[in-house]
């Protein structure tokens, strides 16, 4: 193997990680015939069969399994080169891609982005509402806004704020059920919580409250849908203070109850931090949340 075509390695990785040509085509946007040709020519270049074909798709052979770590290392190196090159851009303008939780994307970031666009009209913004961890190294996003400290390598991260939380209920619900005056009466109310996530239960346990998942009569892991059920009058739920206090449909209950705030971390690939567009958006977000 005198020369190695990087396109072959990319196609090999896509097929290996998805398990079929069709899934790899959807992932990469490369046609199935082209992917199939890349795989065949890669196999010829290394002199080994890299996949075992079966009715459900493709499985790595022993030789393919041995090649995976080196192929992944090549991909990481190529991506670092791309990020380094992108980070040297000097011209103003372009697009910056931000990912944040669905809740922040719906209730906090629209105004922040509106202010940013007035300050930097030359920068276009792509917002990706997602509660999953985006891979910044592979440009799934340029900046991530997270409620936990990211541990991904080759990124810089900054703790910019702690968002205070409170308990809220719709006036329509409180008119039916009354306003809780202490934790004992609070426990007898309809509570809104998460389904599989334990974040609310963990916070309650820190406060010495013994609640279980079944104590939530309405459960949903989607933060936006969860909050909308609070607004609709399904029960009492947890929300960020600024959003709850600004909502005319809601009233804060047990305002003296101390709830652990949500930390806000900004993260960007280290190489892109020197890009003027990324820097401008990163700094604007830091000030907006602080």
N, C-alpha and C positions, 0 to 999 in steps of 0.2 A: 504494500500500500504506500505508493510514493506521495500522493496528494489526497487530502481528505476534504470533501466538499461539505461546508458547514450546513448547507440546506439538507443534506442527507441526514446529518446528525439531528437536526431539528425535527425532521419528519419521523425519524426513529424514536425520538423521545415522546413525541405526540402520540404515536401509535402505541408505544409501550405503556404510557400512563393512562390512556383511555381504553385500550383493549380491543379497538377495532378501527378499520379505516374510516368508516362512516362517522364515528364519534370524533376521531382526530380531524376529519374534514370540517366538522362543525366548530371545533375548537380553534383551528388555525385559519379557516377560510380557504385552504388549499383543496383542490378537487381530489376525489378519491383516486382517479387514475394517476394523477401526479404523485400522490403519496405512495401508492403502490409501486410506481417506478422508482421513486427515491429509495424505498426500502430494499427493492431487488438490487439496485445498483450499489447500495451500501453493503449489502450482503456479499456481492461479488468483490467489492473493494477490500473487505476484511477477510474474505475467504471462508466464511462460516454462515450457517443458517441461523438467523437471529430470532425467528419466531416459529412457533408451531401453530399451523393452521387447523381450525376446527369450525364446526357449524356456528358457534356463538361468536366467533371472532378470532383474535390472535393472542396467544400466550407467549411470553418470553421463553426462549430456549436457554439452555445452560450458558451458551456463548453470549447470548443477548443479556442475560442477567449479569455476567461478568463485565460487560461493557457499560452498564448503566451508571455506576459511580463516576467513571471518567467522562461519560457524555454529559452528565449533570454538572460536573465541575467545569466542563467547557462552556456550557450554557451560562453558568454563573459568571464566568470570566468575561464572556461576550457581553452580558448585560451590564457588568460593571464598566466595561469600556464604553458602552452606549451612554450610560449615565454620566460618566466623566466628560464625554464629549458634549452632552446636552448641558452639563453644568457650566461649560465655558461660554455659553451663548451670551452675547452682549447686547443684542438688539432688543429694544423694548417691545412688548406685545407678545401675543401668542395665547395659548390655552393652558390653564392650570386645572388639574383634576383633583377634587377634594372628596374624600370619603368620610362619612360620619354616621352615627346611629340614625335610625329612622326618626326617632323623637327629635334629636337636635336638628336634623335636616328639615323637619316640618315646622318646628316652633322657635328655633333660635337662629339658624343660619340664613333664612331668607332675608331678614333685615340686615344682618352682617354683610351678606353678599351685595345687597342693594347699596349699602354705604361704600363698599369696596369698589363697585362699578362706577360710582360717582368720582371716587378718588383716582381710580386707575381704569379709565374707559378703554384703554388699549389692551387690557387683559380679558380674555373670555374665560368663563368659569364653567366647568362640568362638575355637577354635584352627584355623588353616588351614595344614596341612602342605603346603608348596610350595617348590620350588627355583626357580620363576620369579619375576620382579620384579613385585610387586603395585603397582597404581597407588593410592598413598595419597590422592592428590588426589580420586579418585572413590570413596573409602570402600570399596575392596576390602578394606582392613584399616585399623585405627586405629594399630597399631604393627607395625613390621616388625623382625624380628631377622635380621640378615644377616651373612655372612662376608666382606663387601666393603663399601667405603664407598659408600653410595647417592649418586647425582648428580642425583636428581629435584629440580626446583625447588620452592620454597615448602615445604620440609620442614626440620626440625631433626634433626641426627644426632649421635650421641655414641659414641665408642669406649670400650667398657666392660671389655673383657677380651681376652686372648690365650689360646686354649685349646691346651694342649700336646698333641702327638701322639706316637704310638709305634707300633712294629710288634708285632703280636700273632698268635698261632696257637693253635688248640685243642690241648689235651693229647692228644686222640685222633690228631691229625695228627702231632705231635712224636714220639709213640710209634712211629709208622710210619717217619718220615723222619729223625728225629734233630733236635737243636737246632743251628741255625747259630751258629758261634762267631766268624765274621768275614764281611766282605762277599763274599769269594770263595765261601765255602760258602753264603752267603745266595743268591747268584745261581743256584745249582744247585737251589734249592727251587721248589715250586709257588707262584707269586705270584698274588695276587688284585688286580685293578685296575679301572680304568674302561674303558668301551667307546669312546665318542666324546670324553669329557672328557679334557683333557690335564693336569689339576691335579696328579695324582700324578707323572706324567712330568716336569712342570716342576720340581716340588720335588726330584726325584731329580737332575735336571740341575744344580740349584743346589748339590747336595751332591757334584758331580763324578762321579755314577753314570751310565753310558751304557746306558740301557735303552730299549726300544721297546715299543710296544703289544703286539707279538707275544710279548714276554717274560711277559706276564700270561696264564697258562693258563686263568684264569677271569676274565671281564670283564662288568661290569654298572655302568651309570651311576646306578642307584637306590641311594642310600647305605644305606638300611635293608636292602635285599636283599643288598647287597654285604657288610655287616657280619654278616648272618645266615649267609652262606656261610663267613666266617671262623670263626664259632662252630660250624658244622657239620663243620669239619675239611677244607675244600676246599684250604686253603693258608694262606700268610702274607699278612696285609693290614694296612692302616693304619687306626688308630682313635684316638679321643680317650682320653687317659690315664685319666681318671677312670672312664669306662665300661669300658675294657679291664681295668684293675686290679681293678675291683669284680666282674668276671664270673668265677665259679668254674670255668667251662669253659675259660678262656683263660690263657695265659702270655705275658708280654712277652718278646720276643726282641731281642737287640742293644740293651739298654736305654741304652747309652752313645752310641748314634747320635743326633746332633742333627738334628731335623726342624723345619722352619719351622712355627711355631704358626699356628692359625687365628684371625684377628682377629674380634671380635664387635662389631657396630655396632647400636645401637638407633636407630630412625627413626620419627618421627611428623609429621603435618602441623603446620606452625607454628601455625595457627589453633586446633587442638585441644589444644595443649600447655597451654592455660589451663583446659581442662575438668578438674574435680577427679577424675573417674573415670579419665580417660586419664593424668593426672599420677600418680595413685596406682599404677597398673599399671606405667607407665614407670619410676618410681622403684624399685618393687619388683624389676623385672627387672634394673635396673642394679646394685642391691646383690647380687642372687642370682648374677649372672655375675661380678661383681667379687670 
